[in-house]
Amino acid sequence: MGLICKGMSLKNLKEKGKQNLFVIPYFFTFSSAVFGLISVIKTFDGQFITAAYFIMLAGIMDAFDGRIARALGSASCLGMELDSLCDAISFCFAPAILLYSWHFERLGLLGIAVLAFYLCCGLLRLAKFNILSSTQPKNLGFFVGLPTTLAAFLLAQIVINYNWISIRLLPFLKNPYSFALFVFFIAFLMISPVRFLSFKKINPRLSIVGGAILSILFIFSYLHAIPLFFLGIFSYVISCILYFLWETVVCK
């Protein structure tokens, strides 16, 4: 009888411990929202580069919460909804506030209109993702529309490395109206039918190696003031657009 009770108690402890694991991915999800909030606060303080870095930190937290939830078997509809709400703060609202205070205030109503379009496209992108996730097969290998995280990463990297990017790569960004058109295009990509390759199917071990490589690149980029993150994401976005055009125009 004692052995049975002991076995049952151990089983209950394991089940209770497994149930408590749901807190771990929530920690990363809420951390993403908190970093988004800090980004807005830093923007109000005029610390624009610091604000951009906090948007990137929010993106890193967002990259981990879903993977950890799936690994622990604690993925849920509540977690997905929370993730979308936190993404709305960190990758839709915070970048819009940052860009307005940093560069777009001089454009007046046009700047507000472009950033409002960016905000609305980001929110629509998140809502569509939730609907598609519940109606389509999982792990299709691609996203429909540019993920809000990558859009925010691109804009944050421009703030951090504006001089390098505007001089050596995208000189049209020096013109505020051309810059506004660029942000408009990034916003449009979030609600476009363009398919962007997903890396969710990658083996977990390869994900760890990839994370280590990204960390090294981040340190190298920070020390040498070379926007490797921007170059990587920008190349990824351009290649996905070109493949989509080739598939829809040339192949048909």
N, C-alpha and C positions, 0 to 999 in steps of 0.2 A: 504493500500500500504506500509505504514511504517512497519507494522508487518511482511509483506511478506519479505521486504528487510532485516529486522532484523533477521528473521528466516534463510534467505539465507546466511547472513553474518556469523551467528553462525555456520551454516553447513559448510561453507567454512573454517572457523577457525579450526573446528574439523578435517576436512580432511587434512588441511595444517599441523596441529599438528601431525596427524597420519603419514603423509609423512616424517616429520622431525624425527620421532622415529628411522628411519633406522640408524641414527648416533650412537645410543647407542651400538648396537652390534658391529659396526665397531670400536668403541673405544676399546672394549675388544680384538678384532681381531688384531688390530695394536699394542696394548699393549703387546700381546704375542710375536710379532716380535721384538719389542723394547727390551723386556727382553732377547730374544735370542741374540740380538746384544750386550747387556751389558754383557751377559755371555761370549761371545767371547772376549770382551775387558778385562774382569776380568781374563780370562785365560791367555791372553798375559801379564797381570800384575803379573802372578804367584799366584793369589788368587783363587785356584782351588775349594775350598769348597764354597766360595761365588758364583763362576760361576755356580756350581751345583745347588745352591739354586735358582738362577735366572732361570735356566731351569725349576725347579719345579714351580716357579711363573708363567712362561709362560704357563705351563700346566694347572694351575688353571684358567688363563684367557681364555684359549682355551675351558675349560669345560663350561664356562658361555656364550660365544658368540652365539653359535648355539641355546641353550635353550632360551636365551633372544630374539633372532631373531624370533623363532617360537612363543614365548609367545606374542610378539608384532605384529605378522603377517607381519614381514618385511623380512622374509627369501627370498633369491634370488639367482640366478645363479652367480651373481657377488660376493655376500658374500661367496658362497661356494668356488669359485676360489681363492678369497683373503685368505680364511682360509687355503687352501692347500698351498699357497705360504708362508704364515707365518709359518705354521707347518714345511715346508721344512727348514726354517731358524733355528727355535727353537729346533726341535726334530730330525733333520737329520744332519745339518751342525754343529750347536753348540756342540752337544755331541761328534761328531767326533774330532773337534778341541780340546775339553777339554780332552778327553781320550788320544790323541796323546801327548799333552804337559805334561799331568800328569803322564802317565805310559807307553805309547806305543812307545815313542821316542827311547827307548833303544832297541826295536825290529827291528829298521831300516826299510827296504823295506817290511818285513812281517807285521809290525805294520801299515804301510801305506796301504798295500793291504787289510788287514782286515777292516780297517776303511773306505776305499773306497767301499768295499763290503757293509758295513753297510749303508753308505750314499746312494748308488745306490738302495739298497733294500727299504730304507725308501721312496725315491722318487717314485719308482715303486709302492709301497704300496699306496701312496697318489693318484697317477694317476689311479690305478685300483679302488680305492674307489670312485673317482668322476664318473667313467664310470658306476660302479655298482649302484651308487645312482640314476643315470638317467635312468637305464634300468630295475632295479628290484623293486619290491614293497617296500615301505618304512616301517620302524619299523618291520623288520623281527625278531628282538630279538637277533641278533648275528652279529658279525663282521667276515669277512673272512680274516684271517691273523691278527697277533698282531698289534694293533693300534700303530702308531709311538709315540704317547704321552706316553703310558705305557712303551714302550721300552726305551724311554729317561728317564722316571722316575726311572726305574730300575737301569740304568747306573749312573744316578745322585746320587741315594741313595748309591750306592757302593762307589762312591768318598767321600761322606759325612761320611759314617759309615764304611770305609774300614777295620779298625782294628777289629771292632766287628764282621762284616760279615765274614772276612777271617779267624778269629780265632774260632768263635763259630758255624758258619753255613756252609760256603763254603771254607774250607781250601785250596782247589786246586787253588783258586784265587791268592795265594801267588806266584805261578809259573807263570811268565809272558806269557809263551806259552799256559798254560791251560786257563789263563785269556783271551787270544786272541781267543781261541777256544770257550769260553763262549760267547764272543761278536759276533763271527761268528754265533753261534746258535741263539742268539737273533735276529740277522739280518735275518737269514733264516726264523724264525717264522713270520716275517712281510710279507713275500711273500708266505708263506705256505698255504695249504688249510684248516688248523686248524680253527675251528669256536670258537670264543671267545664271551662269553655272553655279551650282551649289556644291559645297564641299562637305556636306553632312554625311555622305556615304564613305568618306575616307576612314580607313582603319584607325581605331583609337590610338594605337601606338604611333602611327604616322602623324596623327594630330598632335601628339606630345612633341614629336620631333619638329613638326612644323611650328608649334608654339615656341620652342626653344630657338629656332632659326629667326622667327619674327622678333623675339626679345633681343637677340644679338643685333639684328638689323635696326631695331629701335634705338639701341644704345649707340650704334655706329652713326646712325642718322642724327642723333642728338649731339654727339661729340663733334661731328664734322659739318654740321649744318647743311646736310644734303637730304632733301625730302624723299627718301627711299619709299616710305609708305605711300606718299602721293603718286610717285612714279609707278609703283606696283598697282595701285587701285585704278589709276587713270588708264594704264595699259589694259587692265582687265576689262574696264568698262568699254573702251574703244573696240577691243577685240570682240566682245559680246555683241556690240551694235553692228559691227561689220559682218559677223557671222549671221545675225538675224536678217540683215539686208540681203546677203547672198542667198540665204535659205528661202526668203519670201519673194524676192524679186528675180534673181538669176535662175534658181531651180524651177520656178513656176513659168 
